[in-house]
Amino acid sequence: MSTTWYRGVVVGVDGSKESLTALDWAARAADLHAARLTVVATYSLPITPDPGIGDLIGEIRDEAHRAAEAARARLGDRRPGGRDVELVVLPGNAAGVLSERSETCDLVVVGRRGLGTFDRVLLGSTSSALAATAPGVVAVVPAGATADTPRRIRVGVARDDEPDVLGTAFAEADARGCPLEVLHVTGTDPLGSALLDMDPVAASWHEAAQADLADRVDTWSQKYPRVSCSIVVRRGDVVDALLHDVAPDDLVVVGGRRHQPFLGRVLRSVPDAVLRAAPCPVLVVHAHGTAAR
């Protein structure tokens, strides 16, 4: 079955080493899905009455052009996905520009900088803002992550997740030729888990949830028979479970729900907390995002 992404892959760059790592990962994704790669560099326009603002804007725009050229140099003669690379320099906030692009592409990729928790809550970051607001699928790639075939893809699923989340994970495992681990987390603490173990009604519900998950996985396994898939059910904190024994050469897939990025950072939504701490790339699949092919 074809996994071609006809609408392409977009990656944001700013000249930093984190964005170049994201570029490497995006180029690999474009190769795997025979997709066109578009490299986007942005520059924000200052709002000030200063008469010298024209020179400042010119400097900021030149810096964005240098970031785009650094990306071109990084790629060299490569033609990811067998297509010419498109380089675009646009005015505007990076997260806003890339979020708009996610409406018309299959995947938006961005690097993750290592801001501290306090700075991140106050200032935010392009990665967390984009993952919170973009309507499409977003990949957040930290420095140190590998662009090679993942050791494993781990997808976190809840009972109310839309098919896109599990379907995207299966499609990626099929395209990348790596095993898939489907993780479902129940319970919140050891005491609560122990009480659930002694409650026959709760135990029955747990078994029913596991059976429902197995049915959903089986549907996708039939569509992607080459994917080696395992089901893991754990109790405890969702973020801790998703990041347990994760390494830079893994890939984590989570479902997301669009909200204001500030709320995501303050309330520590699961996708935001995962992408903040994961040593590996994180794929955030929003409801009604790009369907798996």
Backbone as JSON, one array per atom type, in Angstrom:
{
  "sequence": "MSTTWYRGVVVGVDGSKESLTALDWAARAADLHAARLTVVATYSLPITPDPGIGDLIGEIRDEAHRAAEAARARLGDRRPGGRDVELVVLPGNAAGVLSERSETCDLVVVGRRGLGTFDRVLLGSTSSALAATAPGVVAVVPAGATADTPRRIRVGVARDDEPDVLGTAFAEADARGCPLEVLHVTGTDPLGSALLDMDPVAASWHEAAQADLADRVDTWSQKYPRVSCSIVVRRGDVVDALLHDVAPDDLVVVGGRRHQPFLGRVLRSVPDAVLRAAPCPVLVVHAHGTAAR",
  "N": [[0.84, -1.2, 0.0], [0.54, 2.22, -0.83], [2.33, 4.86, 0.73], [2.57, 7.47, 0.09], [2.93, 10.93, 0.62], [1.14, 13.32, -0.59], [0.8, 16.01, -0.16], [3.06, 16.95, 1.0], [6.03, 17.69, 3.08], [6.85, 19.99, 5.59], [9.4, 21.95, 7.02], [10.58, 23.9, 9.69], [13.19, 26.28, 9.96], [15.89, 27.96, 11.66], [18.53, 28.39, 11.61], [19.78, 27.36, 13.84], [21.38, 24.62, 15.64], [19.5, 22.83, 16.51], [17.38, 23.19, 14.73], [18.56, 22.31, 12.4], [18.94, 19.64, 12.96], [16.26, 18.92, 12.98], [15.75, 19.39, 10.3], [17.26, 17.33, 9.06], [15.78, 15.13, 9.96], [13.28, 15.66, 8.84], [13.9, 15.53, 6.12], [14.49, 12.84, 5.86], [11.96, 11.78, 6.44], [10.57, 12.76, 4.23], [11.84, 11.33, 2.19], [11.01, 8.71, 2.86], [8.28, 8.84, 2.39], [7.98, 9.66, -0.18], [7.69, 12.42, -0.6], [7.43, 15.95, -1.23], [9.79, 18.29, 0.03], [9.58, 21.2, 1.9], [11.3, 23.98, 3.01], [11.12, 26.31, 5.54], [11.85, 29.53, 6.6], [11.45, 32.09, 8.96], [10.72, 35.54, 9.83], [10.15, 37.89, 12.35], [8.2, 40.86, 12.42], [9.03, 43.83, 13.88], [7.08, 45.94, 16.02], [7.13, 49.17, 16.13], [7.6, 52.72, 16.43], [10.05, 53.71, 15.72], [12.25, 55.54, 13.67], [14.35, 54.23, 12.44], [13.52, 51.69, 11.86], [13.34, 50.38, 9.45], [15.94, 49.57, 8.7], [16.41, 47.72, 10.74], [14.46, 45.76, 10.23], [15.41, 44.89, 7.8], [17.82, 43.66, 8.59], [16.84, 41.56, 10.19], [15.38, 40.13, 8.29], [17.44, 39.39, 6.57], [18.83, 37.67, 8.22], [17.04, 35.54, 8.38], [17.12, 34.68, 5.72], [19.75, 33.79, 5.67], [19.52, 31.59, 7.36], [17.9, 29.94, 5.79], [19.63, 29.49, 3.65], [21.66, 28.12, 4.98], [20.32, 25.78, 5.51], [19.98, 24.85, 2.89], [22.65, 24.38, 2.23], [23.2, 22.36, 4.04], [21.67, 20.25, 3.07], [22.84, 19.87, 0.61], [23.4, 18.18, -2.4], [21.18, 16.62, -2.17], [17.91, 15.34, -2.91], [15.28, 15.17, -1.33], [12.72, 12.76, -1.13], [12.86, 12.47, -3.82], [12.47, 14.86, -5.14], [12.78, 18.36, -6.02], [13.92, 20.65, -3.55], [12.0, 23.08, -1.89], [12.61, 26.35, -0.87], [11.58, 28.77, 1.4], [11.13, 32.06, 2.55], [9.51, 33.85, 4.97], [7.54, 36.54, 6.36], [6.55, 36.92, 9.82], [5.4, 35.36, 12.89], [7.05, 32.39, 13.88], [5.73, 30.03, 14.85], [3.08, 30.63, 14.19], [3.16, 30.94, 11.37], [4.02, 28.34, 10.57], [1.96, 26.83, 11.63], [-0.18, 27.61, 10.02], [0.74, 26.54, 7.62], [0.47, 23.86, 8.18], [-2.09, 23.23, 7.56], [-2.19, 22.65, 4.92], [-0.34, 20.71, 4.3], [1.21, 17.46, 4.77], [2.77, 16.98, 7.01], [4.34, 18.87, 9.55], [7.5, 19.84, 10.66], [9.62, 20.57, 13.39], [12.36, 21.82, 15.3], [13.46, 21.29, 18.74], [14.19, 23.41, 21.35], [16.21, 23.7, 24.32], [14.79, 25.03, 26.6], [14.35, 26.06, 30.0], [11.93, 24.93, 32.48], [10.56, 27.09, 33.76], [11.15, 29.3, 32.07], [9.93, 28.33, 29.81], [7.22, 28.27, 30.44], [6.67, 31.02, 30.71], [7.7, 32.23, 28.34], [7.22, 30.45, 26.32], [7.62, 28.36, 23.4], [8.58, 27.72, 20.01], [8.12, 25.06, 19.3], [6.31, 23.95, 21.29], [4.18, 25.76, 21.09], [3.42, 25.41, 18.43], [2.71, 22.68, 18.4], [0.5, 22.83, 20.01], [-1.37, 24.38, 18.64], [-1.52, 23.85, 15.89], [-3.44, 22.55, 13.15], [-2.8, 20.22, 11.84], [-0.59, 17.31, 11.56], [2.24, 17.25, 13.67], [5.73, 17.11, 14.05], [8.08, 17.06, 16.58], [11.4, 17.58, 17.08], [14.1, 16.84, 19.06], [17.45, 18.11, 19.75], [20.07, 15.84, 19.2], [18.53, 13.67, 18.62], [18.0, 10.91, 16.38], [17.95, 10.6, 12.81], [17.73, 8.24, 11.58], [16.35, 4.9, 11.0], [13.88, 4.27, 13.41], [14.42, 2.64, 16.57], [12.15, 1.73, 17.76], [8.65, 2.41, 17.62], [6.52, 4.06, 19.75], [3.21, 4.36, 20.64], [0.86, 6.23, 22.35], [-2.35, 5.53, 23.47], [-5.75, 6.38, 24.11], [-9.07, 5.61, 25.27], [-10.86, 7.23, 23.93], [-9.57, 8.18, 21.71], [-9.25, 9.35, 18.34], [-9.31, 7.56, 15.18], [-7.09, 8.46, 13.7], [-4.76, 8.66, 15.3], [-3.8, 6.06, 16.1], [-3.76, 4.97, 13.54], [-1.9, 6.61, 12.2], [0.43, 5.94, 13.61], [0.72, 3.21, 12.93], [1.05, 3.48, 10.15], [3.48, 4.87, 10.04], [5.21, 3.01, 11.27], [5.07, 1.0, 9.38], [6.15, 2.27, 7.1], [8.7, 2.88, 8.01], [9.72, 0.47, 8.78], [9.92, -0.67, 11.39], [9.35, -2.0, 14.76], [6.19, -1.67, 16.5], [4.85, -0.35, 19.45], [1.97, -0.38, 21.27], [0.59, 1.58, 23.65], [-1.37, 1.76, 26.54], [-2.55, 3.56, 29.26], [-3.62, 3.22, 32.57], [-5.12, 4.13, 35.74], [-3.59, 6.01, 38.48], [-1.88, 6.03, 40.67], [0.07, 3.97, 42.99], [-1.47, 3.11, 45.27], [-4.1, 3.58, 44.43], [-4.14, 1.83, 42.25], [-3.84, -0.62, 43.54], [-6.23, -0.76, 44.97], [-7.99, -0.9, 42.82], [-7.33, -3.4, 41.84], [-8.5, -5.03, 43.72], [-11.15, -4.65, 43.36], [-13.81, -6.11, 41.87], [-15.53, -5.09, 39.89], [-14.11, -2.96, 38.8], [-11.92, -4.38, 37.86], [-13.14, -5.92, 35.9], [-13.9, -3.9, 34.15], [-11.36, -3.05, 33.38], [-10.43, -5.28, 31.98], [-12.25, -5.27, 29.9], [-11.58, -2.86, 28.65], [-9.02, -3.49, 27.75], [-9.6, -5.53, 25.97], [-11.1, -4.11, 24.1], [-9.11, -2.39, 23.1], [-7.42, -4.28, 21.95], [-9.03, -5.14, 19.84], [-9.17, -2.81, 18.29], [-6.49, -2.51, 17.59], [-6.14, -4.83, 16.11], [-7.64, -4.3, 13.84], [-6.07, -2.37, 12.5], [-3.75, -3.85, 12.24], [-4.45, -5.73, 10.34], [-4.62, -4.08, 8.14], [-2.03, -3.21, 7.91], [-0.08, -5.54, 7.6], [2.64, -6.09, 7.74], [3.7, -4.9, 9.96], [5.16, -5.37, 13.07], [3.6, -5.7, 16.04], [2.99, -4.86, 19.45], [1.05, -4.92, 22.48], [0.8, -2.93, 25.32], [-0.24, -2.5, 28.61], [-0.31, -0.26, 31.16], [-0.26, 0.96, 34.56], [-0.39, 4.09, 36.16], [1.25, 7.31, 35.98], [0.55, 9.06, 33.01], [2.37, 10.49, 31.36], [4.87, 9.73, 32.45], [4.74, 6.99, 31.89], [4.68, 6.98, 29.09], [7.22, 7.94, 28.51], [8.91, 6.14, 29.65], [11.89, 4.36, 29.6], [12.53, 5.39, 27.1], [14.56, 6.2, 24.29], [16.97, 8.22, 22.37], [16.77, 7.18, 19.78], [14.2, 6.31, 19.42], [10.69, 6.72, 18.53], [7.96, 8.61, 19.47], [4.46, 8.65, 19.49], [1.65, 10.64, 19.94], [-1.72, 11.58, 20.7], [-3.3, 14.73, 20.1], [-5.02, 17.68, 21.21], [-6.33, 20.64, 20.0], [-5.55, 23.74, 21.52], [-5.14, 26.8, 23.39], [-1.74, 27.71, 23.42], [-0.53, 28.68, 25.78], [-2.17, 27.74, 27.85], [-1.72, 25.02, 27.57], [0.94, 24.83, 28.41], [0.85, 25.76, 31.06], [-1.02, 24.05, 32.29], [0.12, 21.66, 31.76], [-0.47, 19.79, 29.56], [-0.73, 16.48, 28.2], [0.56, 15.95, 25.6], [2.24, 18.29, 25.45], [3.83, 18.04, 27.77], [5.12, 15.65, 27.2], [6.55, 16.15, 24.76], [8.22, 18.09, 25.72], [10.02, 16.78, 27.38], [10.94, 14.47, 26.13], [13.61, 12.48, 24.81], [13.64, 11.81, 22.22], [12.26, 12.1, 18.83], [8.91, 13.4, 18.71], [5.69, 12.74, 17.63], [2.86, 14.54, 17.15], [-0.46, 14.04, 16.82], [-3.22, 15.57, 15.74], [-6.76, 15.72, 16.36], [-8.81, 14.93, 13.62], [-6.71, 15.29, 11.93], [-4.13, 14.68, 9.46], [-5.08, 11.91, 7.64], [-4.13, 8.49, 7.84], [-2.64, 6.79, 5.12]],
  "CA": [[0.0, 0.0, 0.0], [1.34, 3.43, -0.94], [2.31, 5.79, 1.85], [2.98, 8.76, -0.45], [2.31, 12.13, 1.16], [1.03, 14.18, -1.76], [0.82, 17.43, 0.21], [4.42, 17.3, 1.35], [6.58, 17.89, 4.42], [7.37, 21.35, 5.82], [10.25, 22.04, 8.21], [10.98, 25.26, 10.04], [14.61, 26.41, 10.31], [16.32, 29.29, 12.08], [19.98, 28.39, 11.63], [20.3, 26.71, 15.04], [21.68, 23.2, 15.47], [18.26, 22.09, 16.71], [16.58, 23.22, 13.5], [19.24, 21.49, 11.39], [18.58, 18.26, 13.3], [14.89, 18.75, 12.48], [15.86, 19.32, 8.84], [17.69, 15.97, 8.73], [14.67, 14.21, 10.23], [12.24, 15.95, 7.85], [14.37, 15.02, 4.83], [14.31, 11.39, 5.91], [10.52, 11.53, 6.32], [10.21, 13.02, 2.84], [12.31, 10.17, 1.43], [10.18, 7.53, 3.15], [6.91, 9.02, 1.9], [8.02, 10.22, -1.54], [7.04, 13.72, -0.45], [8.24, 17.15, -1.46], [10.21, 18.96, 1.25], [9.62, 22.66, 1.88], [12.04, 24.55, 4.13], [10.57, 27.63, 5.83], [12.5, 30.4, 7.58], [10.55, 33.22, 9.2], [11.26, 36.68, 10.58], [9.08, 38.68, 12.95], [8.26, 42.3, 12.12], [8.87, 44.62, 15.11], [6.08, 47.01, 16.01], [7.75, 50.31, 16.82], [7.62, 53.93, 15.58], [11.44, 54.12, 15.51], [12.51, 55.83, 12.25], [15.34, 53.32, 11.89], [12.96, 50.34, 11.85], [13.57, 49.75, 8.15], [17.22, 48.88, 8.75], [16.28, 46.57, 11.64], [13.71, 44.74, 9.52], [16.31, 44.33, 6.8], [18.75, 42.75, 9.26], [16.11, 40.36, 10.61], [15.07, 39.38, 7.08], [18.7, 38.8, 6.09], [19.14, 36.53, 9.09], [16.17, 34.44, 7.96], [17.66, 34.19, 4.45], [20.95, 33.02, 5.99], [19.06, 30.31, 7.9], [17.45, 29.14, 4.65], [20.81, 29.07, 2.89], [22.34, 27.1, 5.78], [19.58, 24.54, 5.27], [20.32, 24.4, 1.54], [24.01, 23.83, 2.29], [23.12, 21.1, 4.8], [21.12, 19.22, 2.19], [23.75, 19.64, -0.51], [22.76, 17.73, -3.64], [20.05, 15.72, -1.88], [16.56, 15.67, -3.36], [14.41, 14.35, -0.49], [11.5, 12.34, -1.8], [13.06, 12.49, -5.27], [11.95, 16.13, -5.66], [13.54, 19.55, -5.67], [13.54, 21.28, -2.29], [11.51, 24.46, -1.96], [13.02, 27.21, 0.25], [10.66, 29.91, 1.52], [11.37, 32.99, 3.65], [8.23, 34.54, 5.14], [7.4, 37.34, 7.58], [5.57, 36.44, 10.77], [5.81, 34.49, 13.99], [7.35, 31.06, 13.34], [4.67, 29.07, 15.18], [1.88, 30.98, 13.43], [3.38, 30.62, 9.95], [4.06, 26.89, 10.4], [0.61, 26.32, 11.91], [-0.97, 27.81, 8.79], [1.24, 25.59, 6.63], [0.03, 22.5, 8.5], [-3.42, 23.01, 6.98], [-2.07, 22.26, 3.51], [0.73, 19.74, 4.11], [0.99, 16.24, 5.54], [3.55, 16.99, 8.25], [5.21, 20.0, 9.87], [8.59, 19.4, 11.54], [10.31, 21.68, 14.03], [13.3, 21.41, 16.33], [13.11, 21.68, 20.11], [15.27, 24.01, 22.13], [16.21, 23.26, 25.72], [14.42, 26.04, 27.58], [13.96, 25.56, 31.3], [10.48, 24.89, 32.68], [10.04, 28.43, 34.07], [11.22, 30.09, 30.85], [8.98, 27.81, 28.83], [5.87, 28.71, 30.82], [6.52, 32.45, 30.45], [8.04, 32.62, 26.98], [6.77, 29.47, 25.35], [8.61, 27.97, 22.4], [7.93, 27.43, 18.74], [7.67, 23.66, 19.27], [5.11, 23.72, 22.08], [3.09, 26.57, 20.54], [2.98, 24.78, 17.19], [2.02, 21.43, 18.73], [-0.77, 23.14, 20.65], [-2.32, 25.13, 17.81], [-1.59, 23.42, 14.5], [-4.52, 21.61, 12.86], [-2.28, 18.99, 11.24], [0.36, 16.49, 12.3], [3.45, 17.98, 13.98], [6.85, 16.36, 14.61], [9.01, 17.88, 17.36], [12.66, 16.81, 17.07], [15.12, 17.45, 19.92], [18.84, 17.91, 19.38], [20.54, 14.54, 19.66], [17.69, 12.6, 18.06], [18.53, 10.36, 15.14], [17.06, 10.59, 11.65], [17.74, 6.89, 11.04], [15.18, 4.08, 11.33], [13.72, 4.18, 14.86], [14.48, 1.33, 17.23], [10.77, 1.37, 18.09], [7.65, 3.48, 17.72], [5.56, 3.87, 20.85], [2.04, 5.22, 20.5], [-0.04, 6.25, 23.5], [-3.75, 5.59, 23.03], [-6.81, 6.42, 25.09], [-10.29, 4.99, 24.75], [-11.6, 8.16, 23.08], [-8.75, 8.69, 20.6], [-9.75, 9.13, 16.99], [-8.49, 6.59, 14.44], [-5.87, 9.05, 13.15], [-3.6, 8.47, 16.16], [-3.32, 4.69, 15.91], [-3.49, 4.78, 12.12], [-0.64, 7.28, 11.87], [1.52, 5.14, 14.18], [0.89, 2.02, 12.09], [1.58, 3.89, 8.85], [4.89, 5.19, 10.22], [5.93, 1.76, 11.51], [5.13, 0.29, 8.1], [7.07, 2.99, 6.21], [10.05, 2.88, 8.57], [10.18, -0.9, 8.99], [10.31, -0.89, 12.78], [8.24, -2.5, 15.57], [5.26, -0.71, 17.1], [4.32, -0.67, 20.78], [0.74, 0.36, 21.57], [0.56, 1.73, 25.11], [-2.56, 2.32, 27.17], [-2.23, 3.77, 30.68], [-4.78, 3.35, 33.47], [-4.71, 4.36, 37.13], [-2.74, 7.18, 38.69], [-0.93, 5.87, 41.76], [0.12, 2.58, 43.45], [-2.58, 2.8, 46.15], [-5.3, 3.47, 43.6], [-4.05, 0.6, 41.46], [-4.09, -1.76, 44.43], [-7.68, -0.81, 45.23], [-8.64, -1.37, 41.61], [-7.1, -4.84, 41.73], [-9.4, -5.73, 44.65], [-12.52, -4.33, 42.99], [-14.16, -6.94, 40.71], [-16.14, -4.28, 38.84], [-13.02, -2.25, 38.15], [-11.12, -5.37, 37.13], [-13.9, -6.27, 34.72], [-13.79, -2.77, 33.23], [-10.0, -3.06, 32.86], [-10.36, -6.34, 30.97], [-13.03, -4.83, 28.74], [-10.79, -1.84, 27.97], [-7.92, -4.16, 27.07], [-10.17, -6.24, 24.83], [-11.45, -3.09, 23.1], [-7.87, -1.94, 22.5], [-6.94, -5.36, 21.09], [-9.85, -5.12, 18.62], [-8.75, -1.66, 17.48], [-5.17, -2.81, 17.05], [-6.28, -5.88, 15.11], [-8.12, -3.66, 12.61], [-4.93, -1.76, 11.82], [-2.79, -4.91, 11.91], [-4.89, -6.32, 9.08], [-4.31, -3.12, 7.08], [-0.57, -3.15, 7.82], [0.35, -6.86, 8.1], [4.1, -6.17, 7.92], [4.1, -4.24, 11.21], [5.22, -6.18, 14.29], [2.95, -4.84, 17.03], [2.73, -5.39, 20.8], [0.16, -4.1, 23.29], [1.25, -2.82, 26.7], [-1.17, -1.76, 29.46], [0.37, 0.09, 32.41], [-0.94, 1.86, 35.48], [0.49, 5.14, 36.65], [1.19, 8.61, 35.31], [0.57, 8.87, 31.56], [3.62, 11.02, 30.8], [5.95, 8.84, 32.89], [4.64, 5.71, 31.17], [5.05, 7.2, 27.69], [8.64, 8.22, 28.4], [9.68, 5.08, 30.31], [12.97, 3.72, 28.82], [12.62, 5.93, 25.74], [15.91, 6.62, 23.91], [16.97, 9.14, 21.23], [16.46, 6.52, 18.51], [12.8, 5.92, 19.4], [9.72, 7.7, 18.06], [6.75, 8.57, 20.28], [3.28, 9.22, 18.83], [0.57, 10.94, 20.88], [-2.84, 12.36, 20.19], [-3.37, 16.08, 20.63], [-6.25, 18.45, 21.02], [-5.91, 22.02, 19.84], [-5.9, 24.67, 22.57], [-4.2, 27.91, 23.47], [-0.47, 27.15, 23.87], [-0.22, 29.05, 27.17], [-2.87, 26.81, 28.72], [-1.03, 23.74, 27.5], [2.16, 24.88, 29.2], [0.54, 25.91, 32.47], [-1.72, 22.87, 32.79], [0.93, 20.5, 31.43], [-1.17, 18.81, 28.76], [0.12, 15.32, 27.96], [1.49, 16.16, 24.48], [3.24, 19.3, 25.76], [4.77, 17.49, 28.75], [5.92, 14.61, 26.55], [7.52, 16.72, 23.82], [9.17, 18.89, 26.48], [11.01, 15.95, 28.06], [11.35, 13.29, 25.36], [14.9, 12.57, 24.14], [13.45, 11.36, 20.84], [11.18, 12.83, 18.15], [7.52, 13.16, 19.14], [4.7, 13.04, 16.61], [1.59, 14.93, 17.75], [-1.51, 13.86, 15.81], [-4.42, 16.23, 16.2], [-8.04, 15.2, 15.88], [-9.11, 15.33, 12.26], [-5.47, 15.62, 11.25], [-3.91, 13.94, 8.23], [-5.43, 10.5, 7.77], [-3.13, 7.54, 7.33], [-2.99, 6.27, 3.79]],
  "C": [[0.87, 1.24, 0.0], [1.21, 4.28, 0.31], [2.76, 7.18, 1.38], [2.2, 9.9, 0.22], [2.29, 13.17, 0.05], [1.13, 15.66, -1.4], [2.15, 17.87, 0.79], [4.73, 17.47, 2.82], [7.14, 19.3, 4.5], [8.22, 21.33, 7.08], [10.65, 23.48, 8.43], [12.44, 25.3, 10.46], [14.91, 27.84, 10.75], [17.84, 29.39, 12.17], [20.59, 27.71, 12.83], [20.58, 25.23, 14.76], [20.42, 22.35, 15.66], [17.42, 22.06, 15.44], [17.24, 22.41, 12.4], [19.03, 20.0, 11.67], [17.17, 17.95, 12.8], [14.89, 18.64, 10.97], [16.27, 17.91, 8.39], [16.54, 14.99, 8.87], [13.57, 14.4, 9.18], [12.63, 15.41, 6.48], [14.2, 13.51, 4.76], [12.83, 11.02, 5.78], [10.05, 11.73, 4.89], [10.66, 11.86, 1.95], [11.38, 8.98, 1.61], [8.8, 7.62, 2.52], [6.85, 9.64, 0.51], [7.35, 11.59, -1.58], [7.98, 14.86, -0.79], [8.55, 17.8, -0.12], [10.24, 20.47, 1.02], [10.29, 23.15, 3.15], [11.58, 25.98, 4.32], [11.4, 28.32, 6.9], [11.63, 31.64, 7.73], [11.3, 34.36, 9.91], [10.09, 37.51, 11.08], [9.28, 40.16, 12.65], [8.04, 43.09, 13.41], [7.8, 45.69, 14.95], [6.64, 48.18, 16.82], [7.74, 51.51, 15.88], [9.04, 54.41, 15.28], [11.7, 54.36, 14.03], [13.54, 54.91, 11.61], [14.85, 51.9, 11.77], [13.23, 49.62, 10.54], [14.88, 48.97, 8.13], [17.14, 47.62, 9.61], [15.54, 45.42, 10.95], [14.59, 44.06, 8.47], [17.29, 43.34, 7.41], [18.07, 41.45, 9.66], [15.78, 39.49, 9.39], [16.32, 38.7, 6.53], [19.08, 37.58, 6.92], [18.3, 35.3, 8.71], [16.67, 33.83, 6.65], [18.93, 33.36, 4.7], [20.58, 31.65, 6.56], [18.61, 29.38, 6.77], [18.64, 28.64, 3.84], [21.62, 28.03, 3.64], [21.65, 25.74, 5.61], [19.9, 23.98, 3.9], [21.71, 23.75, 1.53], [24.02, 22.49, 3.01], [22.64, 19.96, 3.91], [22.05, 18.91, 1.03], [22.99, 19.28, -1.78], [21.56, 16.82, -3.41], [18.75, 16.26, -2.46], [15.59, 14.8, -2.58], [13.1, 14.02, -1.21], [11.63, 12.31, -3.31], [12.58, 13.77, -5.92], [12.86, 17.28, -5.27], [13.01, 20.15, -4.37], [13.08, 22.71, -2.54], [11.96, 25.21, -0.71], [12.16, 28.46, 0.24], [11.06, 30.74, 2.73], [10.13, 33.88, 3.77], [8.25, 35.4, 6.4], [6.36, 36.72, 8.51], [6.18, 35.59, 11.87], [5.97, 33.06, 13.49], [6.22, 30.07, 13.61], [3.41, 29.36, 14.37], [2.01, 30.62, 11.96], [3.33, 29.11, 9.72], [2.7, 26.26, 10.68], [-0.28, 26.47, 10.69], [-0.56, 26.81, 7.72], [0.71, 24.19, 6.89], [-1.37, 22.2, 7.97], [-3.34, 22.45, 5.57], [-0.91, 21.31, 3.25], [0.44, 18.51, 4.97], [1.68, 16.27, 6.9], [4.34, 18.28, 8.36], [6.23, 19.53, 10.9], [9.29, 20.63, 12.1], [11.26, 21.13, 15.08], [12.85, 21.88, 17.7], [14.33, 22.22, 20.81], [15.12, 23.64, 23.59], [15.92, 24.36, 26.7], [14.09, 25.38, 28.9], [12.45, 25.64, 31.47], [9.91, 26.29, 32.92], [10.03, 29.31, 32.83], [10.16, 29.64, 29.86], [7.57, 28.24, 29.13], [5.68, 30.18, 30.45], [6.68, 32.79, 28.98], [7.48, 31.69, 25.92], [7.91, 29.05, 24.45], [7.86, 27.68, 21.13], [7.36, 26.02, 18.74], [6.39, 23.45, 20.05], [3.93, 24.53, 21.56], [2.54, 25.93, 19.27], [2.19, 23.5, 17.48], [0.66, 21.67, 19.35], [-1.8, 23.7, 19.7], [-2.47, 24.62, 16.39], [-2.73, 22.43, 14.27], [-4.03, 20.28, 12.32], [-1.33, 18.25, 12.14], [1.68, 17.25, 12.45], [4.49, 17.02, 14.54], [7.78, 17.34, 15.31], [10.27, 17.06, 17.57], [13.69, 17.49, 17.96], [16.52, 17.25, 19.37], [19.31, 16.59, 19.97], [19.71, 13.38, 19.16], [18.29, 12.14, 16.74], [17.48, 10.41, 14.04], [16.98, 9.2, 11.03], [16.45, 6.15, 11.43], [15.05, 3.96, 12.85], [13.89, 2.74, 15.36], [13.07, 0.8, 17.47], [9.91, 2.61, 18.0], [6.71, 3.13, 18.85], [4.42, 4.85, 20.67], [1.18, 5.1, 21.76], [-1.47, 6.42, 23.03], [-4.67, 5.63, 24.24], [-8.07, 5.85, 24.47], [-11.03, 5.9, 23.78], [-10.77, 8.74, 21.95], [-9.41, 8.41, 19.27], [-8.82, 8.18, 16.25], [-7.18, 7.13, 13.93], [-4.64, 8.71, 13.97], [-2.99, 7.09, 15.94], [-2.97, 4.44, 14.45], [-2.19, 5.42, 11.69], [0.54, 6.48, 12.39], [1.78, 3.89, 13.35], [1.51, 2.39, 10.75], [3.07, 4.21, 8.94], [5.72, 3.93, 10.47], [6.09, 0.96, 10.23], [6.16, 0.94, 7.18], [8.51, 2.89, 6.69], [10.59, 1.49, 8.87], [10.65, -1.18, 10.4], [9.11, -1.37, 13.59], [7.43, -1.37, 16.2], [4.8, -1.22, 18.45], [3.12, 0.23, 21.05], [0.56, 0.39, 23.08], [-0.74, 2.38, 25.56], [-2.3, 2.4, 28.67], [-3.52, 3.95, 31.47], [-4.27, 3.59, 34.88], [-3.78, 5.54, 37.24], [-1.7, 6.99, 39.78], [-0.97, 4.43, 42.26], [-1.05, 2.21, 44.35], [-3.86, 2.63, 45.36], [-5.29, 2.2, 42.78], [-4.33, -0.62, 42.3], [-5.57, -1.89, 44.74], [-8.44, -1.31, 44.01], [-8.49, -2.88, 41.45], [-8.06, -5.62, 42.6], [-10.88, -5.52, 44.31], [-12.9, -5.14, 41.75], [-14.78, -6.14, 39.57], [-15.06, -3.55, 38.06], [-12.16, -3.2, 37.33], [-11.82, -5.78, 35.84], [-13.82, -5.15, 33.67], [-12.4, -2.75, 32.59], [-9.85, -4.1, 31.76], [-11.11, -5.93, 29.71], [-12.26, -3.78, 27.93], [-9.64, -2.47, 27.18], [-8.42, -4.91, 25.84], [-10.55, -5.28, 23.71], [-10.2, -2.61, 22.37], [-7.33, -3.0, 21.54], [-7.73, -5.4, 19.78], [-9.43, -3.97, 17.7], [-7.4, -1.91, 16.83], [-5.27, -3.85, 15.93], [-6.76, -5.3, 13.77], [-6.96, -3.07, 11.82], [-3.87, -2.79, 11.44], [-3.16, -5.59, 10.6], [-4.57, -5.39, 7.91], [-2.81, -3.04, 6.84], [0.03, -4.45, 8.35], [1.85, -6.97, 8.34], [4.56, -5.61, 9.27], [4.05, -5.24, 12.37], [4.74, -5.32, 15.45], [2.77, -5.57, 18.35], [1.84, -4.42, 21.55], [0.65, -4.12, 24.73], [0.22, -1.98, 27.47], [-0.45, -1.52, 30.79], [-0.54, 0.96, 33.26], [0.06, 2.88, 36.0], [0.29, 6.43, 35.9], [1.38, 8.42, 33.8], [1.91, 9.32, 30.97], [4.8, 10.13, 31.18], [5.94, 7.53, 32.12], [5.07, 5.87, 29.71], [6.56, 7.36, 27.51], [9.52, 7.16, 29.06], [10.61, 4.4, 29.31], [13.04, 4.18, 27.37], [14.03, 6.46, 25.49], [15.85, 7.54, 22.7], [16.61, 8.5, 19.9], [15.07, 5.9, 18.5], [11.96, 7.01, 18.72], [8.45, 7.52, 18.87], [5.63, 9.27, 19.53], [2.2, 9.43, 19.88], [-0.53, 11.7, 20.17], [-2.86, 13.74, 20.83], [-4.72, 16.7, 20.4], [-5.86, 19.92, 21.02], [-6.43, 22.88, 20.99], [-4.91, 25.82, 22.55], [-2.88, 27.39, 24.03], [-0.13, 27.49, 25.31], [-0.9, 28.09, 28.14], [-2.19, 25.45, 28.72], [0.2, 23.73, 28.38], [1.85, 24.96, 30.69], [-0.1, 24.65, 33.04], [-0.99, 21.58, 32.49], [0.08, 19.44, 30.72], [-0.2, 17.68, 28.44], [1.06, 15.53, 26.77], [2.59, 17.17, 24.81], [4.28, 18.78, 26.74], [5.67, 16.44, 28.12], [6.97, 15.23, 25.64], [8.56, 17.57, 24.54], [10.32, 18.02, 27.01], [11.57, 14.81, 27.23], [12.73, 13.5, 24.73], [14.83, 12.21, 22.66], [12.4, 12.22, 20.15], [9.81, 12.43, 18.66], [6.6, 13.62, 18.01], [3.38, 13.33, 17.3], [0.52, 14.93, 16.67], [-2.79, 14.47, 16.35], [-5.68, 15.57, 15.63], [-8.34, 15.8, 14.52], [-7.86, 15.8, 11.52], [-5.36, 14.82, 9.99], [-4.22, 12.48, 8.43], [-4.31, 9.65, 7.22], [-3.6, 7.0, 6.0], [-2.65, 4.79, 3.73]]
}
